[in-house]
Amino acid sequence: MKLAAVLCDQAWKVVRVFENSYGARFAEGSDVAELADAAPTQLDRDVARARQRVATVRVPGDDVPSTLLIRDYPKHHLLVVMQPREAEDFTQAFHKLIDATAWADRNVRLPFGDGYTDIQRLNNKLLNTERALVKRGKRMERLLAQVREANSAIDLLEHDPLTTLLGVRGFCRRVELENARAHGGALDVMVVCIGDLALVNEVYGQQTADDLERQFALFLIGLDDIGAVALGHLDLSVFGIVAHATPGLEERASREVKEFLEEYPLSMKLQPRVGACAVDAADEPGQRAVDRARLAMTRANERNGWVSRYEESVRAQLVMEHQVCDRVGLALDQGEFAMYLQPKVDMRNGHIVGAEALVRWNHPELGFLAPGRFIPLLEERGLIYDVDLFMWREMCRYQVERRRRGLPLYPISVNFARGDLYHKGLADGLCEAVDSHGLDHGCMHVEVIERAYTRDSASIAPVLADIRSRGFKVEIDDFGTGESSLGMLADIQADILKLDRSFLKSGLLDTNRVEVIKAVVQLARALKMGVIAEGVETEQQRDALVELGCCEAQGYLFYRPAPWQDFVGLG
């Protein structure tokens, strides 16, 4: 069949051709008055007042009469010319026209054979086709601009502007996508944390911390041997990795990350923590997998190579951690923390020469907590400072009580966490507590573990020097367990070294251990430092240490830790 749909102006000049199989005679700009002249109803005269007309016309060159529909508008005429062979062809052709123009009108009926065929409506509200098309074009431009803006917003939501890696939202979506591709197969989500990045920000500034995160992101992008399929920056210092599960994947990742941080040009030693979670359910939500990996990360520590894999038992541990962390402030107010003392003795005569203050926590729900159950957690969450200051004040209270009883004051050492040493008001806070009770600064010792010093000696050494300048003594705890060397003793800002209990394994029968202790004692004496051995439990250990020149010690052989009230009256 032949079909034409054209829009004409009042002079019957073609303005637009919508559908044309009749040929060039219906090209834009052509004159179609000849069609009106061929109509027996003189449509060229009647169309101005007619709202719609139907007629049979003969198109020049065609032998078969065509059906002509004219729809009149204020400035235009719409002509539909067709040669239907069958009713079905007619209907399909007209529907095609309607779809092409997006027009519809009501109750337009064309004569066909002996009856009428209902046609889809044409839009009688379209008064000016040209103007409508322009408006539609402008509307489309606005819609496209909105789409571009929305896409930009989505891109910002799904990508981290600092590192260009996926943000937490985009990363979780990618976990779900990769899991779907793997059909619920072996997929691992790993969460990697740069330990102490908050301290880097505080000590070196935000720019240095940002640079570290950018460089770490580039490092992860170039990491080939873990087979990562997606990377994300989930939070401050926290990055995400999605990879197909292979044996030892998280250990390899931890090793690579650790090497990167060790080589990074920063005096502060940074320690990674890696948590891993298997994604094996086909419909596993991405956020849940990430949350589980983060839970596992909180359990990563030095004992397991700073790597931990999620297990259901982690959830119970998390509940306990919340019970601990959420109650610290209230526990301090309600007197749940207590100071225990473990005396230091002169092994030659058994006399008490000092003591170490040790914190204990009588938790109302968890019961009596040893330090190992809450101190590492409070250090990690940045909650230990107030507890350490509490212990310092308790030590002052103990000394005041001994003075009230007319007893001599011996030195008491209080442990301070690495994070405490970055607190700008630490030295002033120590002085304020001691001076308020009129106590001698020389009887108050600050104890710092060796790893805290060696991991960032450039920042911590000035702090310890400031503390010593105010008359306090500094003790280096757990000496020999970190990365120290005998050569570092010349630069260390300390008065006393406390040999870690690991030196006393094997009952001092190990020749190498004996030689190391001897060298440390001799060098400490030359540098005018004291040496205290920790963990002495047998007389054999005591005698061997005294022979090596180490005369002061702590350990179960002499005293176990006990409430300070038990020792307040000892001479």
C-alpha positions in Angstrom: 0.0 0.0 0.0 1.0 3.6 -0.4 0.8 6.1 2.4 1.6 9.8 2.9 1.2 12.0 6.0 2.2 15.6 5.4 1.8 19.0 7.2 0.9 21.9 4.9 0.6 25.7 5.4 -2.5 27.6 4.4 -1.2 27.8 0.8 -0.9 24.0 0.6 2.9 24.1 0.7 4.4 21.1 2.4 6.0 22.1 5.8 6.9 18.6 7.1 6.7 15.1 5.8 6.0 12.5 8.5 5.5 9.4 6.3 5.9 9.3 2.6 5.8 6.4 0.1 4.3 8.4 -2.7 7.5 9.9 -3.8 9.0 13.3 -4.3 5.7 15.1 -4.9 5.4 15.2 -1.1 8.8 16.6 -0.4 9.1 19.7 1.9 8.2 22.8 -0.1 6.2 21.1 -2.7 2.7 22.1 -3.8 -0.1 19.6 -3.1 -3.0 21.8 -4.4 -3.3 19.2 -7.1 -4.7 16.8 -4.6 -7.4 19.2 -3.6 -8.3 19.9 -7.2 -8.8 16.2 -7.7 -11.2 15.9 -4.9 -14.9 15.9 -6.0 -15.9 18.0 -2.9 -13.6 20.9 -3.8 -11.6 20.6 -0.6 -9.5 23.6 -1.5 -12.5 25.8 -0.9 -14.2 24.0 2.0 -11.2 23.1 4.2 -11.0 26.6 5.9 -14.3 26.0 7.7 -14.3 22.2 8.0 -12.8 20.6 11.0 -12.2 17.3 9.3 -12.9 16.1 5.8 -12.8 12.7 4.2 -12.8 12.2 0.5 -11.7 9.9 -2.3 -9.1 11.4 -4.6 -7.0 10.4 -7.5 -3.4 11.1 -7.1 -1.8 12.0 -10.4 0.0 8.9 -11.8 -2.1 6.5 -9.7 -4.8 4.3 -11.2 -6.3 3.3 -7.9 -8.4 5.9 -5.9 -6.8 6.9 -2.6 -8.5 7.9 0.6 -7.8 11.4 1.8 -8.1 12.7 5.4 -7.7 16.4 6.0 -7.3 17.8 9.5 -7.4 21.6 9.8 -5.5 23.7 12.3 -5.3 27.4 12.6 -2.2 27.7 10.5 -1.7 24.3 9.1 -3.4 21.4 7.3 -2.6 17.8 8.1 -3.1 15.4 5.2 -3.2 11.7 5.3 -3.3 10.0 1.9 -3.5 6.2 1.6 -4.4 3.4 -0.7 -5.6 0.6 1.5 -5.8 -2.9 0.2 -7.2 -4.4 3.3 -8.6 -3.1 6.6 -5.7 -4.6 8.5 -3.1 -2.8 6.3 -5.1 0.4 6.7 -5.1 0.2 10.5 -1.4 -0.8 10.8 -0.4 2.1 8.6 -2.4 4.6 10.6 -1.0 3.3 13.9 2.4 3.7 12.5 1.7 7.3 11.7 0.3 7.9 15.2 3.4 6.3 16.8 5.7 8.4 14.6 4.1 11.7 15.5 3.0 10.9 19.0 -0.5 12.4 18.1 -3.9 11.1 19.2 -7.4 12.4 18.7 -10.8 11.1 19.6 -13.4 9.5 17.3 -11.8 10.1 14.0 -13.5 7.7 11.6 -12.7 7.0 8.0 -15.1 5.3 5.6 -13.8 2.0 4.5 -15.9 -0.3 2.4 -19.5 -0.6 3.8 -18.6 0.4 7.4 -16.3 2.4 9.6 -13.0 1.6 11.3 -12.1 3.4 14.6 -8.7 5.0 14.5 -6.5 6.1 17.4 -7.1 9.7 18.4 -5.0 12.6 17.1 -3.9 15.2 19.5 -6.3 18.1 19.1 -4.4 20.2 21.6 -1.4 20.5 19.4 -2.1 23.9 17.8 1.3 24.7 16.5 3.4 21.7 15.6 6.6 23.6 14.9 6.4 25.4 18.2 5.6 22.2 20.1 8.6 20.5 18.5 10.9 23.3 19.6 9.5 23.2 23.1 10.0 19.5 23.2 13.6 19.9 22.1 14.2 22.4 24.9 12.5 20.2 27.4 14.7 17.3 26.2 17.8 19.5 26.7 16.7 20.2 30.3 16.1 16.6 31.0 19.5 15.6 29.6 21.1 18.3 31.8 19.3 16.8 34.8 20.4 13.3 33.9 24.0 14.5 33.6 23.8 16.2 37.0 22.2 13.1 38.5 25.0 11.0 37.1 27.6 13.3 38.5 25.9 13.1 41.9 25.8 9.3 41.7 29.5 9.3 40.7 30.4 11.4 43.7 28.4 9.1 46.0 30.1 6.0 44.7 33.7 7.3 44.5 35.9 8.8 47.1 37.2 12.2 45.9 40.5 11.9 47.9 41.7 8.5 46.4 39.4 8.1 43.4 38.6 4.6 44.7 35.0 3.5 45.3 33.4 5.0 48.3 31.6 2.7 50.8 28.3 2.8 48.9 29.9 2.0 45.5 32.1 -0.6 47.1 29.2 -2.5 48.7 27.3 -2.4 45.3 30.4 -3.8 43.6 30.6 -6.6 46.2 27.1 -7.6 45.2 27.9 -7.3 41.5 31.0 -9.5 41.7 29.2 -12.0 43.9 26.4 -12.3 41.3 29.0 -12.8 38.6 30.6 -15.5 40.7 27.2 -17.1 41.3 27.8 -17.2 45.0 31.2 -18.7 44.5 34.4 -18.2 46.5 34.7 -14.5 46.9 36.6 -12.6 49.7 36.1 -9.2 51.1 39.1 -7.7 53.0 39.2 -4.6 55.0 42.6 -3.0 55.5 43.3 -0.4 58.2 46.4 1.8 58.4 47.0 1.8 62.1 47.7 5.1 63.9 46.6 7.3 60.9 44.7 9.5 63.3 48.0 10.1 65.1 49.7 10.9 61.8 47.0 13.5 61.3 47.5 15.0 64.7 51.3 15.0 64.7 52.2 15.7 61.1 49.0 17.5 59.9 46.1 16.6 57.6 48.1 17.1 54.4 50.6 14.4 55.4 47.7 12.0 56.3 45.9 12.7 53.0 49.1 12.1 51.1 49.6 8.8 52.8 46.1 7.7 51.9 46.5 8.7 48.3 49.8 6.8 48.0 48.3 3.8 49.7 45.4 3.8 47.2 47.9 3.9 44.3 49.8 1.0 46.0 46.6 -1.1 46.2 45.8 -0.3 42.5 49.3 -1.6 41.5 49.0 -4.7 43.7 48.9 -7.7 41.3 49.4 -10.8 43.4 46.1 -10.7 45.3 43.9 -10.6 42.3 41.7 -7.7 43.4 38.6 -7.1 41.3 37.5 -4.0 43.2 39.0 -1.4 45.6 37.4 1.1 47.9 38.2 3.8 50.5 35.6 3.1 53.2 36.6 5.5 56.0 39.6 7.3 57.4 42.5 4.9 57.2 40.2 2.0 56.1 40.3 0.5 52.6 38.3 -2.4 51.1 39.4 -5.1 48.7 37.3 -7.6 46.8 39.1 -10.6 45.4 38.5 -14.2 44.4 39.3 -16.4 47.4 42.6 -18.2 47.2 44.6 -20.0 50.0 46.5 -17.5 52.1 45.0 -14.5 50.4 44.7 -12.3 53.5 48.2 -13.2 54.7 49.7 -12.2 51.3 47.7 -8.9 51.5 48.9 -8.2 55.0 52.5 -8.9 54.1 52.4 -6.6 51.1 50.7 -3.8 53.0 53.1 -4.2 55.9 56.1 -3.9 53.6 54.6 -0.7 52.0 54.0 1.0 55.4 57.5 0.0 56.7 59.1 1.6 53.7 56.9 4.7 53.7 59.0 7.8 54.4 57.6 8.6 57.9 59.4 8.4 61.2 56.3 7.0 62.9 55.9 3.3 62.5 52.6 2.3 61.0 51.0 -1.1 61.6 48.3 -2.5 59.3 45.3 -4.6 60.4 43.5 -6.8 58.0 40.0 -8.4 58.4 38.6 -10.9 55.9 35.1 -12.3 55.3 34.1 -15.0 52.8 31.1 -14.1 50.6 29.6 -17.4 49.6 25.8 -16.8 49.6 24.4 -15.8 46.2 22.3 -13.1 47.7 24.8 -11.8 50.3 24.3 -8.0 50.9 27.4 -6.1 50.2 27.1 -4.0 53.4 26.8 -7.1 55.6 30.0 -8.6 54.1 31.9 -5.3 54.6 30.6 -5.1 58.2 31.8 -8.6 59.0 35.2 -8.0 57.5 35.5 -4.8 59.7 34.5 -6.8 62.8 37.3 -9.3 62.0 39.7 -6.4 61.5 39.1 -5.2 65.1 40.4 -8.6 66.3 43.6 -8.5 64.2 46.7 -8.1 66.4 50.4 -8.9 66.6 49.7 -12.5 67.8 48.0 -13.6 64.6 50.1 -11.5 62.2 47.7 -8.6 62.2 45.2 -10.7 60.2 41.9 -12.0 61.4 39.0 -13.8 59.5 35.4 -13.4 60.5 33.8 -16.0 62.6 30.5 -16.0 64.4 32.3 -15.8 67.7 33.5 -12.3 66.7 30.0 -11.1 67.1 30.0 -12.1 70.8 33.3 -10.4 71.2 31.9 -7.3 69.7 29.1 -7.2 72.2 31.7 -7.4 75.0 33.7 -4.6 73.5 30.7 -2.3 73.3 30.0 -3.1 77.0 33.5 -2.0 77.8 33.9 1.1 75.7 30.5 2.5 76.3 31.0 2.5 80.0 34.5 4.0 80.5 33.3 7.5 81.4 30.6 6.2 83.8 33.1 3.7 85.3 35.5 6.5 86.2 32.7 8.4 87.8 31.4 5.5 89.9 34.8 4.2 91.1 34.8 1.0 89.2 38.5 1.3 88.3 41.1 0.4 91.0 44.8 0.8 91.4 46.8 -2.3 92.2 50.5 -2.3 93.1 53.3 -4.8 92.4 56.4 -3.9 94.4 59.9 -3.7 93.0 62.6 -5.2 95.2 66.3 -5.3 95.7 67.0 -9.0 95.1 70.1 -8.8 97.3 68.1 -8.1 100.5 64.4 -8.3 99.5 63.7 -4.7 100.4 61.0 -2.8 98.5 62.6 -0.1 96.4 59.5 1.0 94.4 56.3 -0.3 92.8 54.4 -0.4 89.5 50.8 0.8 89.5 48.4 -1.6 87.6 44.8 -0.8 86.7 42.0 -3.2 87.4 38.3 -2.9 86.5 35.4 -4.3 88.5 32.8 -4.2 85.7 29.1 -4.5 87.0 28.2 -6.9 84.1 31.5 -8.5 83.1 32.9 -8.9 86.5 36.6 -8.4 87.5 38.6 -7.5 84.4 42.3 -7.9 84.1 44.2 -5.3 82.1 44.6 -7.5 79.0 40.8 -7.6 78.5 40.3 -3.8 78.2 43.6 -1.8 77.9 44.4 -2.8 74.3 40.8 -2.0 73.4 40.8 1.4 75.1 44.1 2.2 73.4 42.7 1.3 70.0 39.5 3.5 70.5 41.5 6.4 72.0 39.8 6.1 75.4 42.9 5.2 77.6 44.1 8.7 78.4 41.5 9.4 81.1 42.1 6.0 82.6 45.9 6.6 82.7 45.4 10.0 84.4 43.1 8.4 86.9 45.9 6.0 87.8 48.4 8.9 88.1 46.0 10.7 90.6 45.5 7.4 92.5 49.3 7.1 92.8 49.4 10.6 94.3 46.6 9.6 96.7 48.7 6.6 97.8 51.8 8.7 98.4 49.8 11.2 100.4 48.5 8.4 102.6 52.1 7.1 103.2 53.2 10.6 104.1 50.3 11.0 106.5 51.5 7.8 108.2 55.0 9.1 108.5 56.4 6.5 106.1 59.0 7.2 103.5 57.9 7.6 99.9 59.3 5.2 97.3 58.9 5.7 93.5 55.7 4.5 91.9 55.6 4.1 88.1 52.4 4.5 86.1 52.0 3.1 82.5 51.1 5.6 79.8 49.9 4.5 76.4 51.6 5.6 73.2 48.6 7.7 72.3 48.9 9.6 75.6 52.3 10.9 74.6 50.8 12.9 71.7 48.4 14.6 74.1 49.6 18.2 74.3 48.5 18.7 77.9 50.2 15.5 79.3 53.2 17.0 81.0 51.1 19.9 82.5 48.5 17.4 83.7 51.2 15.3 85.5 52.6 18.4 87.2 49.2 19.7 88.3 48.2 16.4 90.0 51.5 16.1 91.8 51.9 19.8 92.8 48.3 19.9 94.1 49.4 17.4 96.8 52.8 18.9 97.4 54.7 15.8 96.4 58.2 15.4 95.1 58.4 14.9 91.4 61.3 12.5 91.8 59.0 9.9 93.4 56.8 9.8 90.3 57.8 7.6 87.3 56.3 7.6 83.9 56.4 4.1 82.3 56.3 3.7 78.5 56.6 0.5 76.5 59.6 0.1 74.3 57.5 -0.3 71.1 55.9 3.1 71.7 59.3 4.7 71.6 60.9 2.8 68.7 57.8 3.2 66.4 58.1 7.0 66.6 61.1 8.1 68.4 61.3 11.4 66.5 58.0 12.5 68.0 58.1 10.8 71.4 61.7 11.6 72.4 60.9 15.4 72.8 57.9 14.5 74.9 59.9 12.3 77.2 62.6 14.9 77.4 60.0 17.5 78.5 58.7 15.1 81.2 62.2 14.4 82.5 62.9 18.2 82.6 60.1 18.6 85.0 61.8 16.2 87.5 59.9 13.0 86.7 61.7 9.8 85.9 61.0 7.8 82.8 61.0 4.0 82.6 61.1 2.0 79.3 58.9 -1.1 79.8 59.2 -4.4 78.0 62.7 -3.6 76.8 64.0 -6.2 74.3 60.6 -7.0 72.7 60.5 -4.4 70.0 63.0 -3.2 67.4 65.5 -1.7 69.9 69.2 -2.2 69.7 71.9 -1.6 72.2 73.1 1.3 70.1 69.7 3.1 70.6 70.4 3.3 74.4 72.7 6.2 73.8 69.8 8.3 72.4 66.9 7.0 74.4 65.2 9.5 76.8 64.9 7.3 79.8 66.2 6.7 83.3 65.4 3.0 83.8 65.2 0.0 81.6 62.8 -2.8 82.5 63.9 -6.1 80.9 61.0 -8.0 79.4 60.1 -11.3 81.0 60.9 -13.1 77.8 64.6 -12.9 78.7 63.8 -15.2 81.7 62.4 -18.1 79.7 64.4 -21.3 80.1 65.4 -20.2 83.5 68.4 -18.2 82.2 70.1 -21.4 81.1 70.3 -20.1 77.5 73.8 -18.7 77.0 72.7 -16.2 74.4 70.2 -14.7 76.7 72.7 -14.4 79.5 75.1 -12.6 77.2 72.5 -10.2 76.1 71.4 -9.4 79.6 75.0 -8.9 80.6 75.6 -6.5 77.8 72.4 -4.5 78.5 73.3 -4.2 82.2 76.9 -3.0 81.5 75.8 -0.5 78.9 73.0 0.8 81.1 75.4 1.3 84.0 77.8 3.2 81.7 74.9 5.5 80.6 73.8 5.9 84.3 70.5 4.0 83.7 68.9 1.6 86.2 67.9 -1.9 85.1 64.9 -3.8 86.5 64.1 -7.4 85.5 60.4 -8.3 85.1 58.8 -11.7 85.7 61.2 -13.2 88.2 59.5 -16.3 89.5 62.3 -18.6 90.7 65.3 -18.4 93.0 67.5 -19.6 90.1 66.5 -16.6 88.0 67.1 -14.3 91.0 70.6 -15.6 91.6 71.5 -15.5 88.0 70.4 -11.9 87.6 72.2 -10.7 90.6 75.4 -12.4 89.3 74.9 -10.5 86.1 74.7 -7.2 87.9 70.9 -6.8 87.7 69.9 -6.3 91.3 66.3 -5.0 91.1 63.3 -6.9 89.9 59.5 -7.6 89.9 57.9 -10.9 90.0 55.8 -13.5 91.7 58.8 -14.7 93.6 58.5 -11.5 95.7 55.0 -10.0 95.4 51.9 -10.5 93.3 49.8 -7.4 92.3 47.4 -6.4 95.1 45.2 -3.4 96.0 47.3 -0.5 97.0 45.7 -0.5 100.5 47.6 -3.8 101.1 51.0 -2.0 100.7 50.4 1.4 102.1 51.7 0.5 105.5 54.8 -1.4 104.3 58.1 0.2 105.3 
